[in-house]
Amino acid sequence: MMNDLELAVMNCHQDTRILCPACSDSRKKSNEKTLSITLDGPDKIYHCFHCSAAGKVTTKPVTASHRDELDEFLKVPGQPNVVELPSATHDRELREFMGSRNISEATYRKFGVVTDIRWFGKKQGESMAVGFVYGDSEEPSAVKWRSLKDKAFTQSGAAQTFYGLENLPEDMSETPLVICEGEIDALSFAEAGIPAVSVPNGAPAKHIRNDDGVKFNYLWEARELLESCSKIILATDHDGPGDILKQEIGRRVGLGKCWEAQFSTELKDANAVLCADGPERLREIIEAAAPMPLAGVYSANDYSDQVDELYEAGGTGKGLSTGFKSLDDLITVAPGLYVVTGMPGHGKSSLMDNFCVSTARLHGMRWAICSMENPVKIHILKLASIYTGKPFFEGPTSRMSKDELSEAIEWIDDHFVFLENRDGELSTLESIIDRTKSAILRKNVSGLVIDPYNCLESKHESEHLGISEMLSRITSFSAAHQLSTWFVAHPTKQPYDQRSKPLDGNAVAGSHAWNSKADCGLSCYYPGNDNQPIVSIWKSRFYWIAKKGQQKMQYDVASGRFSDLPEEDFDWNMD
C-alpha cells in the first residue's frame, strides 16, 4: 500500500516541488514546498530538502495478478534514515537555554541534546538552535531543531518514533508511562524523575479519525511498549489540540489503560509547572492523574461536550451516514455493537458489505473484516463488484475491466484489512480482538465486522452464557477503542411461513442476549422475488443513532450493490 508521500508523488505529472506529506504537518513553516519531484521515464524520483525523505515510484499500473510482486512496481531505495550530529556543541548557549527552562545539565546530557547554527527560512535566516535527537545517538534517525532567537522549528531526517524512548527503564510493566506533546516537556518530566516520552509531531488541530494511520505511526512502532504498560498517563497541553491528541491516542491504545494528567489554563504543560512550582508539583500532578472517561463516577460537566454534540445533531445523525439516503432517518454508523440477522440467502452479508464500502467511500472509514464463511479472495471480489458497480465474472451485464479491478483492489487495500486465520484453527474472540488492536494502531481501523459469529470457537459449556460473555467482552473492547462493531448472526430455523417476514434479536440462535445487549439490531429479508429487500431496524438503544422502522431498497444481483429506490416506489405502509 502506498503511503501519503508516495500517493502525492504519483499524482504529479510534471517536474515540480510540492508540500511534503511526511513532514509538513510537523513544521511551523508548513506551507514551504520542500518535496522535489523529477520525472524520469516511467519513474518519478522524489527528495525532500527538509526531512530527507527520498525514493522512486514507478507509474506502471499494478494489476490484481501482480499483488505479490508489488515491489517490482513500487521501488524505494533502501537507504537508512540516518542524520549526522554537529561535531561541536555550543555549551554556553545550551546551558543558558536549558537553565531558563529549569532543565539540569545532567538531564539534557542524558537525552543527548545538541546545539548548532541552522537555517530557518528566509524570514529568520540562520539562528543558533537547540536540537532534540531522535533514536540512538550513534545513529540518530532525526533531529528536531528549535531556534533560540524565536520559536521557530526545522528538522533533519524524519521523526517517526517517540522522543525519549532510549531513556526509559527496561521494564515498564509496573511503571506508568507518561506521554506528552513536546520534547521540552519530556525533559521536564525526566527532571522530576518521571519516565516520559513525547510525540514526534505535536498535537493535531482537529480530529483525524479517518486518516490512514501514518500520522500516528509512532504508536505502531512502540506497540510492544504500549502493550506491556498497564497504565499510560496522557500529559498533553491544556488546550484544544492537546485534548484532541489525548482522545486520538486513547482511542488507539485503549481508553481502559489511559489516564489523564490535569494542567491548568495558566500552567498548561509540564515545563510551565516545572518552572513555576518545581519538580515536586509535577510529581503531584502525575500522581493525581484520573482515568479517561470509560468507567467510574464523573460529574455532568465531564460530559458537557458530548451532550452538546447530541444537541447540535438534533437526533438521528450523531453517527455517520450509511451512504443510503433512504436509510439516513433509520440508522447511522457509530461506535457500539450492531447485530445483523436474517434468513440465509436474504442478503444480510451483502448489506453489511455495502455499508462498509459506502462508509469507506463517503467518510474514509476503515474496516477490519473477519469473514469466516468466505475465503478472503472471494470477499475481495465481492467488495470490488460493489465498488465498481460491475460483476467480477462474465454474465448478462458488462464485466469490470482489469484496470477497474486494479483500481478497486488499490482502494480496498487502503480501506480494509482482513482477519484471516491461516493456521487452520477456529478463530476465538480474543484472537480477533488482538488482531483488531493491531489494525487500529497500524491502519486506524474504526469498524469491525464478524461474519458470522457462529464460526467463533467457544469453550463455554453453556451456549447462552458463552454468547452473553462474548457480547459483553466485545462491547467493552468497542467502547475502549470507539469502535463500530457489527456481528452477522444466523437465526434459528424458522417455520416456512415465517421466512418472508422480518426477524429480530430473539430469533438469533443461541441466546436472547443478542436482543438485550445490542446497541442496534437490523435484519434484511425478501417479502417476494422482486430484488427489493427490506431493511428492518428492530432494536435501537440510542434514538440518535437509530430508530425502529423498515425501508425497501433495490438490489442488483450482478454487482451485489444495494441502492435507494426512486421515491415514487417507496412503500411507506409496509407491515
C-alpha positions in Angstrom: 0.0 0.0 0.0 1.3 3.4 -0.9 1.7 5.9 1.9 0.6 9.6 1.7 4.0 10.7 0.4 4.1 8.1 -2.4 0.5 8.9 -3.4 1.3 12.6 -3.6 4.2 11.8 -5.9 2.1 9.5 -8.1 -0.4 12.4 -8.6 2.2 14.7 -10.0 2.6 14.7 -13.8 5.5 17.1 -14.3 8.7 18.2 -12.7 7.6 20.2 -9.7 8.0 21.0 -6.0 5.2 20.4 -3.5 4.4 20.2 0.2 5.9 17.1 1.8 3.2 14.9 3.4 5.9 13.3 5.6 7.0 16.4 7.4 4.9 19.5 6.6 2.4 18.9 9.4 5.3 18.9 12.0 6.9 22.1 10.8 5.9 25.6 11.7 6.6 26.6 8.1 4.1 24.0 7.0 3.4 25.8 3.6 7.0 25.5 2.4 7.2 23.3 -0.7 10.2 21.1 0.1 9.5 17.9 -1.8 11.1 17.9 -5.2 9.7 15.6 -7.9 11.6 14.8 -11.1 10.1 12.6 -13.9 12.5 10.0 -15.4 10.6 8.0 -18.0 8.1 5.8 -16.1 9.6 6.7 -12.8 9.1 9.6 -10.5 12.1 10.5 -8.3 11.4 12.5 -5.2 13.5 14.1 -2.5 12.5 16.3 0.5 15.1 19.0 1.3 13.7 19.2 4.9 13.2 15.7 6.2 15.5 13.9 3.6 12.7 11.5 2.5 13.8 10.2 -0.9 12.9 7.4 -3.3 11.4 6.4 -6.6 7.9 5.5 -7.6 7.1 3.8 -10.9 3.9 4.7 -12.8 3.5 1.2 -14.2 0.0 0.1 -13.1 -0.5 -2.6 -10.5 -2.9 -5.3 -11.6 -4.6 -8.0 -9.5 -2.2 -10.6 -10.8 0.8 -8.7 -9.6 -0.2 -8.0 -6.0 2.5 -10.3 -4.7 5.0 -8.5 -6.9 4.2 -5.0 -5.7 7.9 -4.3 -5.0 8.5 -4.7 -8.7 6.3 -1.6 -9.4 6.9 0.4 -6.2 10.6 0.8 -5.5 12.0 2.9 -2.8 15.8 3.0 -2.2 16.8 1.2 0.9 19.0 4.0 2.3 18.9 4.2 6.1 17.2 7.3 7.6 20.3 8.5 9.5 21.3 12.1 10.1 24.6 13.5 11.2 25.0 15.3 14.5 27.1 18.5 14.8 30.7 17.9 15.7 30.8 20.7 18.3 28.2 21.8 20.8 27.8 25.4 21.9 27.9 24.7 25.6 27.2 28.2 26.9 24.1 28.8 24.7 22.8 25.3 25.5 23.3 25.7 29.3 21.6 29.2 29.3 18.6 27.9 27.3 18.1 24.8 29.4 18.7 26.8 32.6 15.9 29.1 31.6 13.7 26.0 31.4 14.9 24.6 34.8 16.4 21.6 33.0 19.7 20.5 34.6 22.9 19.7 32.6 22.7 16.0 33.8 19.2 15.7 32.3 19.8 17.3 28.9 23.2 15.5 28.5 21.4 12.2 29.2 19.0 12.9 26.4 21.9 13.9 24.0 20.6 17.4 23.3 22.8 19.4 20.9 23.2 22.9 19.5 24.2 24.2 16.1 23.6 27.1 13.8 20.6 26.2 11.5 18.7 27.8 8.6 15.1 28.6 9.4 13.9 30.1 6.2 14.2 33.5 4.5 12.2 35.3 7.3 14.5 34.4 10.1 17.6 33.2 8.3 20.4 31.5 10.3 20.0 31.1 14.1 21.5 29.3 17.0 19.3 26.3 17.7 18.9 23.5 20.2 18.5 20.0 18.7 16.5 17.2 20.1 17.9 13.9 18.9 15.6 11.0 18.0 16.9 7.5 18.2 20.3 6.2 19.3 22.9 9.0 19.4 25.3 6.8 17.4 22.8 6.5 14.5 20.0 9.1 15.1 17.0 9.0 12.8 16.1 12.7 13.1 17.0 15.9 14.9 14.2 18.4 15.6 15.7 21.9 15.8 14.3 24.9 17.7 15.6 28.4 17.2 17.0 30.2 20.3 16.2 33.5 18.7 12.5 32.9 18.1 10.1 30.0 18.5 10.8 28.5 15.0 11.3 24.9 14.1 13.0 22.8 11.4 14.3 19.2 11.4 16.9 16.9 9.9 15.5 13.5 9.0 12.0 12.2 9.7 11.0 11.8 13.3 8.7 8.8 13.3 9.1 7.5 16.9 8.5 8.7 20.4 11.2 11.1 21.7 13.0 9.7 24.7 12.4 6.0 24.2 16.1 5.2 24.8 16.0 6.7 28.3 13.0 4.7 29.6 13.6 1.9 32.1 14.0 -1.6 30.5 10.9 -2.9 32.3 7.9 -0.6 32.2 5.3 -3.2 33.1 4.8 -1.8 36.7 5.7 1.8 35.9 3.2 4.3 34.4 4.3 5.6 31.0 3.8 9.3 30.6 3.1 10.6 27.1 3.4 14.4 26.4 3.4 16.5 23.3 6.8 18.3 23.3 10.5 17.4 23.8 10.9 20.1 26.5 8.0 18.6 28.4 9.7 15.1 28.2 12.9 16.6 29.6 10.8 18.3 32.4 9.3 15.0 33.4 12.8 13.4 33.4 14.0 16.3 35.7 11.3 15.3 38.1 12.3 11.6 37.9 9.2 10.6 35.8 9.7 8.3 32.8 8.1 10.1 29.8 8.2 10.2 26.1 7.0 12.9 23.7 5.0 12.5 20.4 7.2 13.5 17.5 4.8 15.8 15.6 2.9 17.7 18.3 -0.9 17.8 18.6 -3.3 17.9 15.7 -5.6 20.9 15.2 -8.6 18.7 14.6 -9.8 15.1 14.9 -8.4 12.9 12.1 -10.5 9.9 12.7 -10.3 8.6 9.2 -6.7 9.1 8.3 -4.6 6.0 7.2 -2.7 5.8 10.5 0.5 7.5 9.1 0.3 10.5 11.5 0.2 8.1 14.4 2.7 5.6 13.1 4.9 6.2 16.2 2.2 4.3 18.2 2.7 1.3 15.9 6.4 1.5 16.2 6.1 1.4 20.0 3.3 -1.2 20.1 5.3 -3.7 22.3 6.0 -1.0 24.9 2.4 0.3 24.9 1.0 -3.3 25.2 3.3 -4.0 28.1 2.3 -0.9 30.1 -0.6 -1.4 32.4 -1.1 2.3 32.8 -0.5 5.2 30.4 -0.8 8.8 31.6 -1.6 11.3 28.8 0.0 14.6 29.9 -0.9 16.7 26.9 -1.2 20.5 26.9 -4.3 22.1 28.5 -5.7 23.4 25.2 -7.9 22.3 22.3 -5.2 20.5 20.3 -3.9 18.8 23.5 -7.4 17.5 24.3 -7.7 16.2 20.7 -4.3 14.4 20.9 -5.3 12.8 24.2 -8.5 11.4 22.7 -6.8 10.2 19.5 -4.1 8.3 21.4 -6.6 7.0 23.9 -8.8 5.5 21.2 -5.9 3.8 19.5 -4.2 2.3 22.5 -7.4 1.7 24.5 -9.1 4.1 26.9 -9.2 1.4 29.6 -5.5 1.8 30.3 -5.3 5.5 29.8 -5.3 8.2 32.5 -5.1 11.9 32.0 -2.9 14.5 33.8 -4.7 17.8 34.6 -2.8 21.0 33.9 -4.3 24.5 34.4 -5.0 27.3 32.0 -2.1 29.3 33.5 0.4 26.5 33.6 -0.8 24.4 30.6 2.2 22.0 30.2 4.9 20.2 32.2 7.6 22.7 31.7 5.4 25.6 32.8 4.7 23.7 36.0 8.4 22.8 36.5 9.5 26.5 36.1 6.7 27.9 38.3 6.4 25.3 41.0 9.3 22.9 40.8 9.5 19.1 40.3 7.5 18.1 43.4 4.4 19.8 42.0 4.9 18.0 38.7 5.1 14.7 40.5 1.9 15.6 42.4 0.0 16.2 39.1 1.1 12.8 37.7 0.1 11.1 41.0 -3.3 12.8 40.8 -4.0 11.7 37.2 -7.6 10.5 36.6 -8.9 7.7 34.4 -10.1 8.6 31.0 -13.9 8.7 30.8 -14.7 5.0 30.5 -15.5 3.7 33.9 -16.0 5.3 37.3 -18.1 8.2 38.6 -18.0 11.5 36.8 -19.9 14.8 37.0 -22.2 16.1 34.4 -19.6 18.6 33.3 -17.4 15.8 32.2 -19.9 15.0 29.5 -20.9 18.5 28.5 -19.1 18.4 25.2 -20.7 15.1 24.3 -24.2 16.4 25.3 -23.7 19.5 23.1 -22.8 17.3 20.2 -26.1 15.4 20.6 -28.0 18.6 20.8 -26.4 20.0 17.7 -27.0 16.7 15.8 -30.8 17.1 16.5 -31.5 13.5 16.9 -30.5 10.8 14.4 -27.3 11.8 12.7 -24.9 11.6 15.6 -23.4 8.6 13.7 -22.2 8.5 10.1 -24.5 8.1 7.2 -24.6 4.6 5.7 -24.4 6.2 2.3 -28.1 5.4 1.5 -30.4 8.4 1.6 -33.5 6.3 2.3 -31.8 4.8 5.5 -30.5 8.0 6.9 -33.5 8.6 9.1 -33.4 5.0 10.4 -29.8 4.1 11.1 -26.4 5.7 11.3 -22.9 4.2 11.9 -21.4 4.9 15.3 -19.2 3.3 17.9 -21.1 0.4 19.6 -22.5 -3.1 19.0 -24.6 -3.8 15.9 -26.3 -7.1 15.3 -27.4 -8.1 11.7 -29.6 -11.1 11.1 -31.9 -12.6 8.5 -32.7 -15.8 6.8 -30.0 -17.5 4.8 -29.8 -16.0 1.3 -31.8 -12.9 2.2 -28.8 -10.5 1.8 -27.6 -9.7 5.4 -23.9 -10.2 4.5 -24.3 -8.3 1.2 -26.0 -5.4 3.1 -23.0 -5.4 5.5 -20.5 -5.3 2.6 -22.5 -2.4 1.1 -22.4 -0.5 4.4 -18.6 -1.0 4.6 -18.0 0.2 1.0 -20.3 3.2 1.2 -19.0 4.4 4.6 -15.4 4.0 3.4 -16.1 6.0 0.2 -18.2 8.6 1.9 -16.3 9.1 5.1 -12.9 7.5 4.6 -13.8 4.9 7.3 -11.5 1.9 7.6 -12.8 -1.6 8.3 -11.4 -4.9 9.7 -13.2 -7.8 8.2 -13.4 -11.3 9.9 -15.3 -13.3 7.3 -15.2 -16.9 8.3 -17.5 -18.4 5.6 -15.8 -16.8 2.6 -12.2 -17.0 1.6 -10.6 -13.6 1.6 -10.1 -13.6 -2.2 -13.9 -14.2 -2.6 -14.7 -11.4 -0.2 -12.4 -9.0 -2.0 -14.0 -9.7 -5.4 -17.5 -9.0 -3.8 -16.2 -5.7 -2.4 -14.7 -4.9 -5.8 -18.0 -5.5 -7.5 -19.8 -3.2 -5.1 -17.1 -0.6 -5.6 -17.2 -0.6 -9.4 -20.9 -1.4 -9.8 -19.9 -4.2 -12.2 -19.8 -8.0 -11.8 -16.4 -9.8 -11.4 -17.3 -12.7 -13.7 -18.7 -12.8 -17.2 -22.5 -12.6 -17.2 -25.5 -10.9 -18.7 -24.0 -7.4 -17.9 -20.7 -5.9 -18.7 -17.8 -7.3 -16.6 -15.3 -5.0 -14.8 -12.1 -4.4 -16.8 -8.7 -5.3 -15.5 -7.9 -1.6 -14.9 -11.2 -1.2 -12.9 -10.2 -4.3 -10.9 -6.8 -2.9 -10.2 -8.2 0.4 -9.1 -10.7 -1.4 -6.9 -8.0 -3.5 -5.2 -5.9 -0.5 -4.5 -8.9 1.2 -2.9 -9.8 -1.9 -0.9 -6.2 -2.2 0.2 -6.4 1.3 1.6 -9.7 0.9 3.5 -9.9 -2.8 4.6 -7.9 -5.3 6.5 -8.8 -9.0 6.7 -8.5 -11.0 9.9 -7.8 -14.5 8.4 -6.6 -17.5 10.4 -4.1 -19.3 8.2 -3.3 -22.0 10.7 -6.5 -24.0 10.1 -7.8 -23.4 13.6 -11.1 -21.8 14.6 -10.9 -18.1 15.4 -11.6 -17.1 19.0 -13.0 -13.8 20.1 -9.7 -12.9 21.9 -7.7 -13.7 18.7 -9.9 -11.3 16.8 -9.6 -8.6 19.4 -5.8 -9.0 19.4 -5.6 -8.6 15.6 -8.1 -5.7 15.7 -5.9 -3.9 18.2 -3.0 -4.1 15.7 -5.2 -2.9 12.9 -6.4 0.1 14.9 -2.8 1.1 15.6 -1.5 0.4 12.1 -4.4 1.4 9.9 -6.6 3.5 12.1 -9.5 1.0 11.7 -12.7 2.2 13.2 -15.1 -0.5 12.1 -15.1 -4.3 12.7 -17.3 -7.0 11.0 -17.5 -10.5 12.4 -19.4 -12.6 9.9 -20.8 -14.9 11.2 -20.4 -15.3 14.9 -21.4 -19.0 14.6 -17.9 -19.8 13.4 -16.2 -18.5 16.5 -14.8 -21.1 18.9 -16.3 -21.1 22.3 -15.1 -23.1 25.3 -18.1 -22.3 27.4 -20.3 -25.3 28.2 -23.5 -23.1 28.2 -24.2 -21.6 24.8 -26.3 -18.8 26.3 -23.7 -17.8 28.9 -20.9 -18.1 26.3 -22.7 -15.7 23.9 -23.6 -13.3 26.8 -20.0 -13.2 27.9 -18.8 -12.8 24.3 -21.1 -9.8 23.7 -20.1 -8.2 27.0 -16.4 -8.6 26.1 -16.8 -7.1 22.6 -18.9 -4.3 23.9 -16.2 -3.3 26.4 -13.5 -3.5 23.7 -15.6 -1.4 21.3 -16.1 1.3 24.0 -12.4 1.4 24.8 -11.4 2.0 21.2 -14.6 3.8 20.0 -15.1 1.0 17.5 -18.2 0.3 15.5 -18.6 -3.5 15.7 -21.0 -5.5 13.6 -21.9 -9.1 14.3 -23.6 -11.0 11.5 -25.6 -13.7 13.2 -27.7 -16.6 11.8 -31.2 -17.1 13.2 -32.7 -20.3 14.5 -34.5 -22.4 12.0 -37.8 -20.7 11.1 -41.1 -22.2 10.0 -41.6 -21.9 6.3 -44.4 -19.4 6.5 -42.2 -17.1 8.6 -39.3 -16.9 6.2 -40.6 -13.8 4.3 -41.1 -11.8 7.5 -38.5 -9.6 9.3 -36.6 -11.2 12.2 -35.5 -9.6 15.4 -32.8 -10.4 18.0 -35.0 -13.0 19.7 -34.7 -15.1 16.5 -30.9 -15.3 16.6 -29.6 -18.7 17.5 -28.2 -19.4 20.9 -29.3 -16.6 23.3 -31.7 -13.8 24.0 -28.5 -11.7 24.8 -28.4 -10.8 21.1 -31.5 -8.7 21.6 -30.7 -7.3 25.0 -27.1 -6.4 24.5 -27.2 -5.0 21.0 -27.0 -1.2 20.7 -28.7 -1.5 17.3 -30.2 -4.5 15.6 -31.3 -4.9 12.0 -32.3 -7.6 9.6 -32.6 -8.0 5.8 -35.3 -10.0 4.2 -37.2 -10.5 0.9 -41.0 -10.4 1.0 -41.0 -11.6 -2.6 -38.8 -12.3 -5.6 -38.5 -8.8 -7.0 -34.9 -8.0 -5.9 -36.3 -5.4 -3.5 -35.1 -6.4 0.0 -36.4 -4.7 3.1 -34.1 -3.4 5.8 -35.8 -3.6 9.2 -34.4 -1.9 12.3 -35.7 -4.0 15.3 -33.5 -2.6 18.1 -32.2 0.9 19.0 -30.7 1.6 22.4 -30.0 5.2 21.4 -32.5 7.1 19.4 -30.0 9.5 18.0 -28.1 6.6 16.3 -31.1 4.6 15.0 -34.8 4.1 15.4 -37.2 1.2 14.7 -38.6 1.1 11.2 -38.4 -0.5 7.8 -37.3 0.6 4.4 -37.5 -1.2 1.0 -34.4 -1.0 -1.2 -33.2 -2.1 -4.6 -30.6 -4.9 -5.1 -28.6 -5.5 -8.2 -27.8 -9.3 -8.4 -24.9 -8.8 -10.9 -22.8 -6.3 -8.9 -24.1 -7.1 -5.4 -25.0 -3.4 -4.9 -27.8 -2.1 -2.8 -29.3 1.2 -3.8 -32.2 3.5 -2.9 -35.5 3.1 -4.7 -36.9 6.0 -6.6 -39.0 8.0 -4.1 -42.2 7.2 -6.0 -41.6 3.5 -5.5 -41.3 3.7 -1.7 -44.0 1.8 0.2 -44.4 3.8 3.4 -47.2 1.4 4.7 -45.1 -1.8 4.9 -46.2 -4.2 7.6 
